[in-house]
Amino acid sequence: MSALYSELSWLPRPAEDFNSQCRAASQDSDTVGARVRTLASYGLDENQLIRLAKVIASARAEGKPLEPLAPYRLAVITNSTVDFIVPCLTATAARYGFALECVAAGYDQGVQESLNPDSPINRCKPDAVLIALDWRGVPLKLSPGKTDAAQASVNAVLGHIQLIRQGIQQNSGATCIVQNLAAPPELLLGSLDRALPGAQRNLIDMVNLGLAEATVNTGDVLLDIAGLAETVGLANWFSPSEWNMAKLPFSQAYLPLYAEHVCRSIAALRGKSRRCLVLDLDNTLWGGVIGDDGLKGIQIAQGDAAGEAYLTLQRYCLALRERGVVLAVSSKNEDETARLPFREHPEMLLREEHFAVFQANWSDKATNIKSIADELALGLESLVFVDDNPFERELVRQALPQVAVPEMPPDPALYARTLAAAGYFELAAFSNEDLSRAAYYDGNARRAALQKQVGDLNEYLASLNMEIIFQPFNETGRARIAQLINKSNQFNLTTHRYSEAEVAEMESDAKCFTLQVRLTDSFGDNGMISVIICRPTPERNWEIDTWLMSCRVLGRGVEKMALREILEHASERGIRKLIGSYRPTDRNKLVEQHYSKLGFTEVERRADGTTMWELDVAEAKVEPCPMKVRSEGFTNRTSVALHGQ
C-alpha cells in the first residue's frame, strides 16, 4: 500500500498536539472557521478527520460563525454505509474552503428518494448530489459471451443511474457528481474477463464509458473512482471483510483519499482549481546547482537514472502547460545563469518561452511568488509552488498560506507522480478556453512589459488595438460561461453560482438578458473575460443578477464598455433603471466601489453588508474607451453597435 495515496503524502504532517489544537478551535467563538481550515490543510488520517468534523459540527450547533468557510450542501446517494464517510467529507471540505453539510439518502434508497420531491435530499436544496453507487448497488447481470444480454445489462445500469439523475434534476436542480464503478479484483474468466461481452470486467468498462459520455453531455461531473481504485490497486481498494461487517464500499484506510477526491470535485465545481505552477530550478527541474556545477555538471539527460527523473517532471510540466496551466519560475540565482540550461542544454524539454514569468534573483521565494501573482493578475490561491528544499516550502506556507505547496519526496523520480496525485489542477469541465489559458497569461506578461515602456495609460491602452465582442449566452460558450460563474471570486459582485443546465435555461429565457464578453488585442485573444446576467422586475427595471470579470483584463475599460452595451439593450427594451447589488465576501473587496465608479447611486445598505445601487437608463452617460466593439447574435437589436471606434 503506497503511503503517497493512503497518507496523502503531498500534504504536510499534522502537529503532535493536533487533538489539543482541535480543542482550542472548538472553544474559539470568532475564528473557529479559520482555525479549522488551517487544521484541515494537513495530511490527516481517518480518526483525525472525524475529530475535526466534530469541531465543525459543534460550532454549527452552537451558532458560531464558520467564515471564511463557504457553506455548501451535499446530498449523498449510496448503497453503502455513510457513517464513516460523511465526517471525512466534512473535514476534508474545509481544506478547500467549504463548511460542508451532508444530507444522506436512506440506505440503498437512491431511486425512491431522488424521485420524491419531499425526501430529505430534495427538501434540503443541495448544491450538488453525490451518486456513489458501486458495482453491488446497480442491476449488473453477468452473461458471458451473450452480446445482446450484455448490452441489456449495461443499459439497465445506465438507466438506473439516469433515473436517479432525472429525479434530482426535476426536484432540486442540483448538479450531480456521478461516481463510476471500480471493478472487483475477483475475475471469473482471467484476462478474458475484459474482452468477452457479458463478463464482469467488460460490463463495468462499458458502463463506465456510458457514464463518462452522459456526464459530458449533461454538464454533470464524473468522479473517476475506477481510476482511483486501479491506481492504489483493486485488491487494496476492496476489503471483503469490511463490506461484510459494516457495508463499507472500500477499505477504511482509503477514507481520507476518497474524501479528498470528492472534495476536489466540489472545489472544481466552484472554480477553485489552481491555474499556475511556479517551479524552483536547482534540484527540482534538474539535478545539481547550475551556479556551481555549470551547464555540463547538472543532471538532465536520457540514459542517466537521475537525469531521467528530472526529465519526467519536465515532461509532466510541459503537458500541464499544453492543457492550459501557466508555468513560472522562482529561483534563487543570477538571472543569466538560471536561464542558461533553458537556452543551451540540448536535453532540456522546457524552454524559456514556456514560462509566462521568470523570476531568478536573490530575493526570498515568498516575495518572488507574490510578484509573479501580481504580474499575471492572478490571486495567490491560483498558485502551486514546487521546490525540493523543505526550508523554502515552509517559508512560503507561512508567508503565503493561500499558495499550495506540496511536500516533495526525497526521490526525484517521484516528483511528477506526487504533483499529479495532489490534484491541484482538477477540472469539472474542459473547454477550448482552458487550452489557451497559458497563452492568455503569456500575453499578460508581455502587456505588463509594454505598459512599463509606454508609461501613459491612455497611450498604452490605445497601443493594444483592443476589440471587445458582446454576445448573448449560447450553446458554444455554455461550458465556459458556467466555468467562469463558478470560479470567479474577486471580480464578482454577487457570487451567485449556476450549473451548466441553469445556464442553458437562461439561453432560452426571452426575459433574461445575458452577455458573454470576449476581448482581443495585438497580443492575441484573451478569450471570454466577462459574464453578465440581468433579470426583469415588475417595475420595468433590470436587476443585475451577476456581473463578473476575469482579473487579467483589469484596468482596460472593459467595465465601462460592458455597461454601455447593457444600457443600449435596456433602452431598446424600454427598461427604466438598472439595479445593481454588491454582496461582500472575503474575496471580492476589489469590486466594493464598482457601481459607484460607473455612476450608480447607492440606495440601500442592508444588515448583511449588501449595498444596492441604481442607474437611470435614460440619463446615464458612459464615456467610451479606446477599443472597437462588436455586438452580435442579438436577434432583437434594431442595429449592430459599432461604437468606440
C-alpha angles and dihedrals in degrees: 000000000000115000089209089074105023093048099031087236095188088072121077117255118261120249119266090245093056093131091051090051089052090053091050091049092050090054092052115100102187110030103030091120093055091046092050092051091051092050091048092056091077129083098265127187123225095271093049091049090052090048091052092046088058089056090053093046092049093049091049092049091050093049094244116158114255097196133167083038109090118225116252128173119206124187115205125208115185145145092225138065117285099191093105098029100057097057090049091051092048094052095041092051089063087064087064095043101263132128093212123203115190125203113189127204117230117280108289091348099119100125095043096048096042091054094046111083090201096053117117093250092055098038092054091061095224124209088223139358121223110213099198106174121150129201091279092058100055132070096258111160121187118228108163112207095004107114098184093047090047092054090047090053092049091049090050092054093046090046091051092054092041090055089056091048092050091051091052093048093049097045107033108004090222124155112255123226100205117201117211124217127272111211118236114245094234105099125196098196104025114224090353089067090082097045105040117085111240095023115124099249091045092050093049091049090053092047091050092050089051092049091050092052092046095052092049091052096046103040092244121131128252117220105202101214090152089062093044093051091048090050093057094032127267093242089055094043097053118060111188093192094052090049091050094047103037108004090246106166093214139010114300089231089072098052092104091049093048092048090048092056095046091050091048088059091050090049091048090052088055092047096250096136115126118249108189132053115203113198135200114215117208110073090355106068093017137010117260134015116294093206092056105027099039128214094303095045101058119095111242113120144112114256093033116098095216093041092051091052090061091044088056090058091046090050091051092048090050090051090050090053092050090056091050109274112138116232126211137169129229111178137156097231145099106282096233092046093049092052094049098088092048091052103038114015107102094208097054113114094187116067134187093264090062092067122078091197129020115196112179114158141104098271118114117273095245092057091048093048091051088051091050091052091050093048092051093042089235128139116245089244087069094062134092119192121203119193132153092215114091091203092058092045093053092044091057092044091054097042098038109024091171090068117087111233115183122207107244123216123239091247112073089204086076097048095096093043092050093049091048093047091053089065096208093153098049114151131202091202137002129224139172087259089066091057090054099045096098089053090050092056094042085057090048091057091050091049090052090052091049092050090055089053097046098042100186110090098214091047089048094050092048090051091059094068091217126194122191120203123201123196135159118249111286140170093263094059097033099103093047092046091054090046092053093045091054101041104038111099110148103049095036120113099197106008091220109168125215132182123230089256091055090049088054090054091054090054091062097039105101092195094055115083114210135181132192112188129203129184131201130182141167091287094055144271115330090196124217106346106166141033125194130182124187124186125196123243127205089254091065092256130128118234111208099227095176134014117167136155139185110258091221090079098047117138097028100101096254091135092057094047091048090052091050089053093049091049093052092053092043091052092050090052095047095249114167104198142007112228115203130183132195115204109189122226132171089265109039105063085117090080099040091116096033096116094040091056090051094054101261119145120232109237105168141018113198130208092252091057095259114142123205123212136189135200124187107229096209095049100039118115122186121180113229122242125226100277140099117250130214119186113185142160097037105128094189096055117119090207141000113260115235100163125143096044 
